[in-house]
């Protein structure tokens, strides 16, 4: 993985992780890389200093999970939500009913998303139906 410091058209700074330089180029060209502040898909790499000779910070544990900045987390949630919305079937408020039908073989196997109440989600989990909530992505701020 490679980390890039990125800038959008409005000069908002944020980071992104990519499998390679070509991976960044492909994702940026297809509009998948978006500014977590304003939502702009017009993104470019910023100048960065190499992270040479950086050891573990004093007092930090070697395998400690780093804290993810809010903007980076927001960008990841936006990407997840976009992937689901573009690749899964939307079933609206019939989610619990359709998830059961798929689970019990009464409907074709496919990826779905929609709305369910907390009680419906709990009941699905109790029945062994695999469900997961989609992240709620804060609205994009215009700066």
HUTA-V737537 format. One record per backbone hydrogen bond with DSSP energy under -1.0 kcal/mol. CO is the residue of the C=O (numbers start at 0). NH is the residue of the N-H. If there is no record, write none. Layout:
co=CO nh=NH
co=CO nh=NH
This chain:
co=1 nh=17
co=3 nh=15
co=4 nh=45
co=5 nh=13
co=6 nh=43
co=7 nh=10
co=11 nh=7
co=13 nh=5
co=15 nh=3
co=17 nh=1
co=19 nh=23
co=20 nh=24
co=21 nh=25
co=22 nh=26
co=23 nh=27
co=24 nh=28
co=25 nh=29
co=26 nh=31
co=27 nh=30
co=34 nh=38
co=36 nh=140
co=39 nh=34
co=40 nh=42
co=43 nh=6
co=49 nh=51
co=56 nh=59
co=60 nh=63
co=68 nh=72
co=69 nh=73
co=70 nh=74
co=71 nh=75
co=72 nh=76
co=73 nh=77
co=74 nh=78
co=75 nh=79
co=76 nh=80
co=77 nh=81
co=78 nh=82
co=79 nh=83
co=80 nh=84
co=81 nh=85
co=82 nh=86
co=83 nh=87
co=88 nh=112
co=90 nh=93
co=91 nh=114
co=93 nh=97
co=94 nh=98
co=95 nh=99
co=96 nh=100
co=97 nh=101
co=98 nh=102
co=99 nh=103
co=100 nh=105
co=100 nh=106
co=101 nh=104
co=110 nh=88
co=112 nh=90
co=116 nh=120
co=117 nh=121
co=118 nh=122
co=119 nh=123
co=120 nh=124
co=121 nh=125
co=122 nh=126
co=123 nh=128
co=124 nh=127
